[in-house]
Amino acid sequence: MTGPAPTDRNECTLETARRQLGSYAVPVDRTDRVPLSVAVGRVLADDATADEAVPDANIAVGDAVFERGWQLRPADLGLLKAAGRNELHVRQRPQVGVVPTGDELVQREAAEGERVETSGFTLAQYADRWGAKVTYRDVVADDAPALRMAVQRDLTCEVIVLTGTEPGDTLREVIADLGDLIADRVAISPGHETGLAVVEDRPVLLLPESTVAARVGAVQLLRPLVKAFGGAPFSSHPTADATLTEVIETTAARRVFVPVSHEQGTATPLSGIDLGSATRADGWVTVPEETERVAAGETVAVENWDFLP
């Protein structure tokens, strides 16, 4: 007898989560013509050909400087300017709605018993850098009608991201009523309480309250979605080998992501999953499933999650 399908389980692996969400990620077919000055990070909808020759780069008039599907970097625009291009035909950026939730959260000036919302705000900055057009909403209280309206409001987006949620809360009940709650948890840490859902064929990412956990979930799941919807190449984060200065002990059933400080060829794990840990991190070390311990002195790969591809 075969086991249940991934959609029947409360928890799924990271690979299954990516596959489930990615099945809805059809590249956006809308395009824009934009000035060269605002084209960084955009994906070419057509070949960008030269209007003027660039002898130093061995480019003749009519040559394709960059091909369709290329994601533009700052230096690329200099070459295109030399080739006489003033505007480019690019894909529209996929739209991502980021909705923070929680009764105790405020946008600013927290009073006693309140906290300034940071998880959704931080993820909105990342999503913008990854190539999305982001709508960052004000905090929504843990109230079923308000949450329902917030989700329905952003169904015009390609992806909806909600922060401050956990299995069994009001938001999960609202999502299950509106669509299909695919998984309540993903086998990652931090971020084990990350959930996946689909509402009206829109992938919905449900991220925990913790800033670090939400960041892990976004890097591992939202980033691939943004790239897929944008028709942009998905590249691995740059890595640097380093010697681990302290032992890392993990939960073997999950893939663990550890923030570290990285200097002079060494990597030192940062304790805690608070905002400070995420901000101070120079990089992240991934510990695969079935690994319970990485000893001090071992060589690890430090991933640079702040690299702008």
N, C-alpha and C positions, 0 to 999 in steps of 0.2 A: 504493500500500500504506500502510495506516495505521500509526502508531507504536504502541508497547506501551502497555497500560493503565497508569495511575499505580501500581497495585499490583505491576507487573512491574519497576519502576525502583528503583535503589538510592537515588536522591535524588528528592525532590519539592519543589514550591514550597510556600510558607506557605499559600496559598489551598487547594491540594490537601490539605495536611495537615489543615487545619481541616475541610474537607469530609469527608474520610475518617473522622476521629474523630467529627465531629458527627453522622454518620449513625447512630451508636449511642446518641446522647444523647436518650433518651426521658425527658421530665420525670417525676420521682418522684411516684407517686400516693398516697403515704402522707401522713397529716396528723396534726397534734398540736393540742391546746389548751394554750396557754402563758400564764402571767401576763404582763401588760403590761410588767413590769419587765425581762423577758428577751427581748423581741420584736424588738429592734433587728437589722436585717439579714435578718429572716425575710420570707418571701413569703406574702401572704394567700391562703388557700385559698377564702375566701368574701368577699363585700363586708363591710367593717367598718362597721356602721350605728350611729347615735347612739342611746343610751339616754336621754340628757338633751339638751335644747336648748343650743346655744352661740350666743347672740344676736350676740356680737362677730364670729363667723365666718359668720353667716347660715346656721346649721345647725339644722334642726328635728329633733325626735324621729323616728327612722325613716329619716332621710336617710343615704345612703352617704357616710361621711367619706372612705374610701378604697376603691377597687374591687378586686375579686379580681385577683391577679397583681401587686399593688403591693408593692415591696420597701421595708420600713419603715426610716425614718431616725430619728435621735434626736428631732428636733423633732416628728415625726409622733405620737410617743407622748404628748407633752404635749397635743396637740389631742384625741387619743383619750381621755385621762384626763379632760379637760374635758367630753367627750361621754359620760362615765359608764361607759366600758368598763374592766373590770378584767382581762379575758383575751381572747385572740384565737384564731381558728381559722387555723392556718398550715400550709404544706407542711413536711414533714420535710426537713431539710437532706440533700443528697446525700452519701453516704459516700465519702471519699477515703482510700486507704491510701498512705502515704509511706514508702518503704523505701530507706534509704541503703545502698550496697554498697561494699566495698573492704577489702582485707586490712590496709592501713595506717591505717585510720580507727578511732577510739575515741570513745565518748560524752563523755569528759572526762578530764582529767589525762593528756595525751599524754606518753609516754616518747620516748626517742631513736628516730628513724625512724618515729614515729607522728604523726598529726594529729587534732585534734578535729574531729568531723563538724559541718559548718555548713550545707551546701547543702540537705539534706533538712529540717533544723530550720527554716531560714529559709522554705522553700517551704510548710511546714506552717502557719506563721503567716499567710502570704499567703492560702492556701487557706481558712483559717478566716475571714479578713476578707471573702473573696469569697462566703461563704455556705455552705461545706462543713462537714460534721462529719468531722474529721480524726483518723485514727489514725496517729501517728508512731512507727515501729518502731525498735528498736535496730539498729545496723549489722550487716549480714549479710556474711560473708566470701565471697571469690570461689571458692566451692566449689559445684559443680553440684547435689548433693543439697540443700544448705542453701538455695541460690537457688530451686530448684524448690519446696521447701516454703514459702518465703516468699511466692512468687507465689500458690501455691494457697491459702494461708491467707487472703489478702485478696481472693479472688474473690467474697466476699460484698459487697464495695464496688462502687459504681458506676464508679469510676476507680481504677487503680493507677498510682502514680508511682514509678519507680525512678531513683535518682541514682548517679553514679559509673560510668557505662557508656559504651562506645564500640564502633564497628563491629568485629566479629571477636572480641569477648571472650566469656568463658564465659557471661555472662548472656544475650547475644544468642542463643547456641546453645540455651540452656535455653528461652528464649521461643519460638524457632522450632520447637522440639520440642513445646511445649505448645499453640501456636496459630499465628497467621499474622503473620509479620513483614512489615508493609506497606511500610516504608521504613527504610533504614539512616541516612539523612541528610535534613535539611531545609535548603533554600537560604536560611539566615539566618546572621548573624554578629554577635556570638558565638553559639554554639549549633549550628554546622553539624553536629555529631555527634549531634544529637537524633534519636531513632528513634521510630517508631510501630508499634504492634502491637495485635492483638486476641486475647484468650484467653477462650474460652467466652463470647463476645459482650460481653466487658468491654474497653473501650479501655485500653491500657497505654501510658504515656508514658515513654520512655527518655531520661533527661537526662544530659548530660556531668558530669564531675567538677568543673569550674570553677564556682564560686559564681555568677559573673556570667553565664556561658553557661546555667547551669541556670535562673537567674532569668528570662532572656530567653525561654527555651523555655516556662517556666511561664506568664509573662504573656501570651505570644502564643497558647498552645495550651490550657493547663489552665484559665485564667480563662474562656474561652468555654464550655468543657465544663461547668464548675461552674454557670455561669449557665443553660445549656441544661437540665441535669439538674434544677436547682432551679426551673425555670419562671420565672426572674427576668429582667427586662429587661437587655439587654446594651448598655451605653452606652460611647461612646468616652472615653478619658482626657481630662481638661481640658488645654488647651494655652495657651501664652503665646508670643507672638512675641518673638524676641530676635535681636540681631546677633551673628553668629559671630565670635569673636576670633581663631581659628586655623583653618587649612585642615584639612578632613577628606578623606583619601584612602581609598578603599574598593575592595572587590572587586566588579566590576560584575555578576557572575553571581548575587550574593546580595543580599538585603535586609539592610541593616546598621543596627544600633541602637547609638548612641553615648551613653554616660553623660556628662553635662555638669554643671558648676556654673553656676548661673543667678542673676545678681544685677545690679541696676540696668540691666536691659534688655539684658544681654549673656549669651552662652552660651560657656563655655570647655570644650572636650573634656577629659575625664580620661583619662590614659594607663593602660594595663594592664587586665587582666580579673580582678583579685584581689578579695578580700572588701572591702578598703578602698575601691576604686573604686565598688563598688556601694553601699556605705554612705554615701559622701560625695556621691553624685550627688543634685542637686536635681531632675533631670529627664533625659529621654532624647530624642535627636534621631533620627528615622528617615530613612535615606537609601535611596531606592527602588532596585530593580534597574536595571541599565543606566546608573547614575550612578557615575562613578569618582572624582569630585572635587567637593567643595563648598568654594568659595573663602571666605577670611576676608572679612568685611564683608557677606556675604549674610545675608538675614533667614531664620531657621529657626523652626520650631514646636517648642517644648520641651514634651514630654508629661509630665504628673505621674503617675507610676505608683503613687505612694503614696496617691493620692486614694481615699477609701472611698466607692464608689457606693452 
